Amino acid sequence: MTKEPREYFSYLLRLWKVSGAGPPVWRASLEEVHTGERQGFADLQSLLVFLEEQTNGIDQHSVSETSEQP
């Protein structure tokens, strides 16, 4: 079975700050609205990497067209 690229994502984003021995760290979770599947992230960088992976290639065509215009 081949997965087709998605054009739309819908997540419920939760952010909270965790204080410990070091400086406070932001944690995050995303819940996929349609399936209820939840993904946790230890820091904001991990969240951003996940979102970039999910959207990789969606705008590639748009970006290349825009960069080619004078």
PyMOL commands that set and color helices and strands:
alter all, ss='L'
color gray80, all
select helices_A, chain A and resi 44-55+60-68
alter helices_A, ss='H'
color red, helices_A
select strands_A, chain A and resi 11-18+25-32+38-41
alter strands_A, ss='S'
color yellow, strands_A
deselect
rebuild
show_as cartoon
